[in-house]
Amino acid sequence: MSRLENAGVSREIREHFNEVVELRRRLHQHPEPGFKEERTAALIRAKLRGWGIPFRPLCGTGTVALLEGARPGPTILIRADMDGLPIREETGVPYASKVPGMMHACGHDGHVAMALMAAKLLRKRRASMRGNVKLMFQPAEEGPGGARPMVEAGVLERPAVDAAFAIHLRNDLGIGKVGVSDGPVYASSDDFRITVTGKGGHAGRPHRAVDPVVAAAQIISASQNIVSRQVDPTNGAVVTFGTLQGGTKANIIPDRVEMQGTIRTFGEKVRRQVARDLARIGKNVAAALRAKMDFEYRPRYPSVVNDPALAERVRTVLRGALGARALVHQGRSMAGEDMAFVLREVPGVYLFVGSMNRDKGLDQPHHCARYNFDEAALGVGVQVWLSLAGAFLNGPA
């Protein structure tokens, strides 16, 4: 029995497996940054056009396709993100990125390939479908975010979406495993910029200056008390400073220091609290050291939250399709994901499909220059899409 068959992948999908792998590898060789996925969008649209699946461009490189069933019913949405990352690939595989300094290091090439293959196979089932499948090929998940503008442009309308789903490949889950959880899945992801202004001077005469470097260091240290002492530890939060820039020479106290960082939380109440506390602590620490702090807060993505009732229904469907041993509980992650904007508008589920194979060295983390995944995961992902569409639209799985 083949690995795909053992993982519960149908014969139909196994017969198309080489095609989905070829799609993924074509995409992998040509990663593109957010809102500049021109080549990716052209490939998606060419495939849809060739298969006779109607689509419309949305938000530049975004594409929305619609498979209408023969009978009326609900509309489900399948979302696939498309963009790559500014990373120089170090995998050494024959299909490595041909774009200098760009790489598909988060599996988005696989997400697109799985959604396209699902669209091709679902088209054959339209006569048995009660309702519709809408496919959302989304730009810029890695930033600045393409889901929100697509929602604002009407991706959830014409026809209205009743339930939305997304798959992310995971290199900490083995092949054949699917992670489904209730409630929060990904944290909210917000950025901040702090500017500390002091008074420059000679490093050997610090008493004549107001040192913004010392103030910045104290702000970084004091801000860690927000997570450890002010947020309920059962809620979870992260405050990370990612950059600190200031000064020009070892013997000069600069006039100012700039820092940037990220805040990650679950739940809007904690999200607001952490931003408020960071601004308050920073201003007070700076003032105590005779400096001034300016705080700029930039909300990005809210938390991704799975609908509990839908998540249970998904688990039931996938137990039947893949077997009970395939289902695992996927813990919460402090990473961010702009699928959150879709799930704020309609109920839905964000799933994880295992793509790890340690025996082949395919267990590197996402956003790593050596990241790659076991392509057997593509077959499992297509099976998940067909099974969910079949169950929700009363067609065969």
Summary of the structure (lengths in Angstrom):
residues: 397
radius of gyration: 23.7
end to end distance: 20.7
largest distance: 82.0
contacts: 1419
relative contact order: 0.19
helix: 36%
strand: 29%
